[in-house]
Amino acid sequence: MLMSDCLLPFMFDRADVRGAVVNLDATWRAVLLRREYPMAVRTLLGEAMAAAALLSSTIKFAGALLLQAQASDSGAPMRLMVVECNADLGMRATAKLGTEAPGDQGQSLADLVGDGRIVITLDPGDGQPTYQGVVPIEGEHLGTALEHYMQRSEQLETRIYLAADDARAAGLLIQRLPREGGLAAGAEATRWDDAVALAHTIKSQELLTLDPREVIHRLFHQFDLRLFDERGTRFRCSCSRERVAGMLRMLGRAEVDSIIAEQGAVSVDCEFCNQRYGFDTIDAVQVFQTSGGLSGASH
């Protein structure tokens, strides 16, 4: 039986097409519990979380995938959206609003961000170099923008269908892989066209209410498919007191002492999970006397 928060990858037999369906229940609600967003931003952020999980299913990596939508104008209703998905499907997400208030509903990606760009970063960790792809936002909706991204940046035909409400975020991805033999080119293209036509019939409400296996069966039961093991998702923030201490070291002792003298302490809130980290005078001494251990610092 499938977990409620899961990613289910699949592959078409005898056709160079792969796909995945994702359901985010508790993973998505954990984000909503930590910050309040206008309805339009909530919807887009949920769709972005589903999209990040789907995109992670198409790559083999041991680090983190970051999906960002960035506005070119600080006055846009949403200036920035960031979703992080680790290789083990631990996820977190946040959005920053602009000076113009977003509406409650009915606003597309284009309405919220305007002229902007999609940025996808693959960070393998362990000090290895990161890969980053950047393309202008094309299309009104996030799924369409990401399809353009995959075509431009990776030269892969991709279709992405996303949905989100206050309880669940969900999505479907299918992707045409470079042909490696098997079917003739014409037959393979027909299989892809058929898969796209069927995927296009999926409705948002079906994505939000059906089990991933039901989605796959409903759309592609006439194809021979291989279903892979489902993978659980969960909310996980990578912030820590040690990381904040590292940021304070980058600010420098004089700047930190100045803030403490003015405010009594340095307080830093994580933009993803809303956790607050406080550093008083004693904590600051420890930060700049050690390179890591803060076991004695107060929270």
C-alpha positions in Angstrom: 0.0 0.0 0.0 1.3 3.4 -0.9 2.3 6.0 1.6 0.2 9.2 1.6 3.3 11.3 1.0 5.1 9.6 -1.8 6.7 9.7 -5.2 6.0 6.9 -7.6 8.3 6.7 -10.7 7.3 4.6 -13.7 8.7 3.7 -17.2 7.0 2.8 -20.4 8.1 -0.6 -21.8 9.1 -0.6 -25.4 9.1 3.2 -25.5 11.6 5.8 -24.4 9.2 7.5 -22.0 9.5 7.8 -18.2 7.3 9.5 -15.7 6.4 10.0 -12.0 3.4 10.9 -9.9 3.8 12.6 -6.5 1.5 13.2 -3.6 2.5 15.6 -0.8 0.2 15.6 2.2 1.9 16.1 5.6 5.0 17.3 3.7 3.0 20.2 2.2 0.9 21.0 5.3 4.2 21.3 7.4 5.1 24.2 5.2 1.7 25.9 5.6 1.9 25.4 9.4 5.0 27.5 9.6 4.1 30.5 7.5 0.9 32.2 6.2 0.7 33.1 2.5 -2.1 34.6 0.4 -4.1 32.0 -1.5 -2.4 32.5 -4.9 1.0 32.2 -3.4 0.1 29.1 -1.4 -1.2 27.4 -4.5 2.0 28.2 -6.5 4.3 27.2 -3.6 2.5 23.8 -3.3 2.8 23.3 -7.1 6.5 24.1 -6.9 7.0 21.5 -4.2 5.3 18.9 -6.3 7.4 20.0 -9.3 10.7 19.8 -7.4 9.9 16.2 -6.2 9.0 15.2 -9.8 12.2 16.8 -11.2 14.3 15.0 -8.6 13.0 11.7 -9.9 14.6 12.4 -13.3 18.2 12.7 -12.0 20.6 10.7 -10.0 22.3 12.8 -7.3 23.3 12.7 -3.7 22.8 16.4 -2.9 20.0 18.8 -3.2 17.9 20.2 -6.0 16.8 23.9 -5.6 13.9 25.2 -7.7 13.6 29.0 -7.8 11.3 31.5 -9.5 12.7 35.0 -9.3 10.9 38.2 -10.3 12.9 40.9 -12.1 10.9 43.6 -10.4 11.0 44.0 -6.6 7.4 45.3 -6.8 6.0 42.1 -8.2 3.5 40.4 -5.9 6.0 37.6 -5.3 9.7 38.5 -5.5 11.1 35.0 -4.9 10.0 31.4 -4.4 12.5 28.7 -3.3 11.9 25.0 -3.0 14.7 22.6 -1.8 14.4 18.8 -2.4 17.2 16.6 -1.1 18.1 13.2 -2.7 16.1 11.4 0.1 13.1 13.6 -0.6 13.4 15.8 2.5 11.8 19.1 1.4 11.4 22.7 2.5 10.0 25.8 0.8 9.5 29.5 1.2 8.3 32.5 -0.7 9.0 36.3 -0.4 6.3 38.8 -1.2 6.8 42.0 -3.0 5.4 45.5 -2.4 2.3 44.8 -4.4 -0.1 42.6 -2.5 -1.1 39.3 -4.3 -4.8 38.6 -4.8 -6.5 35.9 -3.0 -6.9 33.6 -6.0 -6.9 33.3 -9.8 -3.3 34.6 -10.2 -0.9 32.7 -12.4 2.8 32.5 -12.2 3.0 35.3 -14.7 0.7 37.4 -12.6 2.7 36.8 -9.4 6.3 37.1 -10.8 5.9 39.0 -14.0 9.0 39.1 -16.1 11.4 36.8 -14.3 13.4 33.6 -14.5 13.4 30.0 -13.5 16.6 28.8 -11.8 17.3 25.2 -11.1 20.4 24.4 -9.1 21.9 20.9 -8.5 24.2 20.9 -5.4 26.0 17.6 -5.1 27.4 18.6 -1.7 30.8 17.6 -0.3 32.4 20.7 -1.8 31.7 19.6 -5.4 30.8 22.2 -8.0 27.1 23.0 -8.5 25.2 23.0 -11.7 22.8 25.8 -12.4 20.4 26.3 -15.3 18.6 29.7 -15.8 15.9 30.5 -18.3 13.3 33.3 -18.7 9.9 32.4 -17.4 7.7 31.4 -20.4 4.0 30.7 -20.0 1.5 31.7 -17.4 1.7 28.5 -15.3 4.6 26.8 -13.5 4.2 23.5 -15.3 4.5 25.2 -18.7 7.5 27.3 -17.5 9.3 24.2 -16.4 8.5 22.4 -19.6 10.2 25.2 -21.4 13.1 25.0 -19.0 13.6 21.3 -19.7 13.4 21.8 -23.4 15.9 24.7 -23.4 18.3 23.6 -20.7 18.2 19.8 -21.0 16.8 19.3 -24.6 14.2 16.9 -23.1 10.5 17.0 -24.1 8.6 17.0 -20.8 5.0 17.5 -19.7 4.3 18.5 -16.2 0.8 18.8 -14.6 0.5 20.3 -11.1 -2.2 21.0 -8.5 -2.3 22.2 -4.9 -4.9 23.2 -2.2 -4.7 23.6 1.5 -4.5 19.8 2.1 -2.4 18.4 -0.6 0.0 19.2 -3.4 0.4 16.7 -6.3 1.8 16.4 -9.8 2.4 14.2 -12.8 5.5 14.3 -15.1 6.2 12.4 -18.3 9.4 12.8 -20.2 10.6 11.6 -23.6 14.1 10.2 -23.4 16.7 10.2 -26.2 16.0 7.1 -28.3 18.4 4.3 -27.8 17.1 1.7 -30.2 14.1 -0.6 -30.0 11.1 1.0 -31.6 11.5 2.8 -35.0 11.5 6.5 -34.8 8.0 6.9 -36.1 6.5 4.3 -33.7 8.4 5.8 -30.8 7.1 9.3 -31.6 3.5 7.9 -31.8 3.9 6.4 -28.4 5.0 9.8 -27.0 2.2 11.6 -28.7 -0.3 9.1 -27.3 1.2 9.4 -23.8 1.0 13.2 -24.0 -2.6 13.2 -25.2 -3.6 10.9 -22.4 -1.7 12.8 -19.7 -3.4 16.0 -20.9 -6.8 14.6 -19.8 -5.8 14.6 -16.1 -7.7 17.1 -14.0 -6.4 19.0 -11.0 -9.0 17.4 -8.8 -8.0 13.9 -9.9 -4.4 14.7 -9.0 -5.5 15.9 -5.6 -7.8 13.0 -4.7 -6.5 9.9 -6.5 -3.8 7.5 -5.3 -0.7 7.7 -7.6 -1.3 4.1 -8.8 -4.9 5.1 -9.7 -3.6 8.1 -11.7 -1.2 6.0 -13.6 -3.8 3.3 -14.3 -6.5 5.8 -15.3 -4.2 7.4 -17.8 -1.9 4.6 -19.2 -3.6 1.3 -18.5 -3.3 0.3 -22.2 0.5 0.6 -22.1 2.9 -1.9 -20.6 4.5 -0.1 -17.7 7.1 -0.8 -15.1 6.3 0.8 -11.7 9.3 1.4 -9.4 9.3 1.4 -5.6 7.5 4.4 -4.1 9.6 6.8 -2.1 8.4 8.7 0.9 8.6 12.5 1.2 8.8 14.5 4.3 9.4 18.1 5.5 12.9 18.7 6.6 14.7 22.0 7.2 18.5 22.0 7.0 18.9 25.1 9.2 20.9 24.7 12.5 22.4 26.8 15.2 25.8 26.0 13.8 25.0 27.3 10.4 23.7 30.5 11.8 26.9 30.8 13.9 28.8 30.5 10.6 26.8 33.3 9.1 27.6 35.5 12.1 31.3 34.8 11.7 31.0 36.0 8.1 29.4 39.2 9.4 32.4 39.8 11.7 32.8 40.4 15.4 32.4 44.1 15.2 29.1 44.0 13.4 27.7 41.3 15.7 28.8 43.2 18.8 27.2 46.4 17.4 23.8 44.6 17.0 24.0 43.1 20.5 24.9 46.5 22.0 21.8 48.0 20.3 19.3 45.2 20.6 20.6 43.1 23.5 21.0 40.0 21.3 21.2 38.8 17.7 18.0 37.0 16.5 17.9 35.1 13.3 14.7 33.5 11.9 14.9 30.7 9.4 12.9 31.7 6.3 11.9 28.1 5.7 10.8 26.7 9.1 10.4 29.9 11.1 12.8 28.6 13.8 14.4 31.5 15.7 18.0 31.4 16.8 19.2 33.9 19.5 22.7 34.8 20.4 23.5 37.0 23.4 26.9 38.4 24.5 28.1 35.1 26.0 27.0 33.2 22.8 28.9 35.7 20.6 32.1 35.1 22.6 31.7 31.3 21.9 30.9 31.9 18.2 34.2 33.8 17.7 36.3 31.7 20.0 35.4 28.4 18.4 35.1 27.1 14.8 32.0 25.0 15.5 31.0 23.6 18.9 28.2 25.6 20.4 26.9 23.0 22.8 26.9 25.4 25.7 25.1 28.2 23.8 21.6 29.2 24.8 18.6 28.8 22.5 
